[in-house]
Amino acid sequence: MPSRPRMEEALGVLRSELDAGRSPVTELTTRDAWLAYLRFGRQRFDTAPTPDCDGLLFQYGTYAFTGTPMFTLDLTRQFAVVDADGEHDHYLQVHCELRYEPMSDLEGLGSFHSWFFHDADADFGPWADAMGGRLVPLIDCTPAEVELYEEQV
């Protein structure tokens, strides 16, 4: 069995998925980001073998994090980091945030979040299909801003 990438490599893996198959001058659409996130989400990383160590978070809403209210789609991967004794230490989150100018179609979406955890006896496909269905109003849009980052929480 091939070795899995380390969770510290996750941001680079996500960035590579976002760049895959696109020209540097092509604007990233929601569809492009979603398909990249799905490829990223299917990949497995070297984590502790517990049901909550590798999770995907799909969330959106209108927020003013940058000072101006924008509709934000946050596609996140969360890894639980454990200490040498196998006890929880912290979480490492890798975010792909897509921000959109306010539009009436998006205001009606309100806010939403949903988690999927690998190793929790759930199937990725139905969760991904359900979340993809929530993207219909955004799927062909080009975000005004895209931010990739990781943080410890």
N, C-alpha and C positions, 0 to 999 in steps of 0.2 A: 504494500500500500504506500503510495507516495506520501511524503511528509506534508503536513498542512502548514500554511504560512502562519507566522506569529501574529498575535493581535496587534502588536506595535507596527506591523506593516499594513494594517487595514486601510489607513488613509491613502497610502500610495496605490493600493489595489483599487480602491474606489476611483481615484483620479485616473488610473489607467483605463478602467471601464468607461468612464465618461468620455475619454479621448478616443476610444476604440471606434474605428470606422468613420470618424468625422475629420473633415479638413479643419485646419486651424482657423480659417476664416468663416466657417459655418457657425451660425448662432445655435446655441443649445436650446432645444425646445423641451417642454415638459415630457413629451414622449421619449426623447433621447435620454433624459435624466432618469425617467421611470424604468426604461429597459436596462440601463446601466445599473440601477439600484437592484433590479431583479437578478441580474447576473452576479452582482456583488453579494446579494443575499443568499444565493444558492451555494456560494463557495463556503467551505468550512475552514475554520481557523483552529489553531492549537489552543484549546481552552480546557479548563477543568471539566470532567465528565459529569456535570450536574445540569438539571433541566433549566436553570435560570442563568447559565453562564454566557449564553450567546443569543441575544435577542434583537429583533428588528422592530423599530417603532415608526409608524406612519402617523403623522399628525399635521393638522393645518388649522389656520384661523387668521384673523386680522389682528395684527399687533403693531406697536410703534417702537420696536426695539432700537431702531436707528433714528428715532425722532419723528418720522413721518409714518402714519398708519399705512401698512402694506399687507396684502394677503400673503401669508407665508406658508409654504409647503416644506415641512422638515422631514427628510428621510434619514433616519438615524439607525446606526448599529451600535448596540451596547454589549460590552464584554465585562463580566465580573472578574476582577483580579483578586486572586487569593494569595495569602502569605505562605511561608514555608510549611506551616502546620495545616494548610488547606482551609484556613478560615478566611472569610470575606475581608478584604482590605479596602477596596474601592471599585468604582466602575470606570471604564474607559469608554467614552462615546465618540463616535465618528459621525459627523453631520454633513449632509448635503442640503443646504437651505436654498430654496428658490423663492424669490420675492417678486410680487406682481403689483403693478399699479392698481389702485382700487377700481373695480368694475362692478356694475350692478349684478351681473351673473354670479360673481364670487361672494358678494355680501349674503346672498341667500343660502350659501353653504354653511354659514356659521362656523363653529369649531368642532373638531373631531380628533380622536386619537385611537389607535389600536396597536396592540403588541402581538408579535409572533415570537416564540422561543423554539430554537432547534433543541432536540433531545427532550421535548416535553410531550411526546406522543401525539403530535399534531402534524398535519400535512401542509407543506408550504404552498402548494398549488391553489387550493381553495381560498386561503387567506390572501394570496397575491391577486387572484381574480377579483375578490371582493374589494380590495383596496384600489385596484385598477379601475373598477367601475365608478368609484368616487371621483376619479380624475377626468371624467368625460368633459366637464366644462372647461378644463384647463389643458387638455391633451395636446392641442395644436398651438398653444400660446408659447411665446418666448418670454421668459422672466426678465424683469428689469434688472435684477441682481441675482447673482449666484455666489454662495459662499460655502467653501469646504473647510472644515476645521475639526479638530479633535480636542476633547477636554476630559479631565478627571472630575468625577462627581462622587 
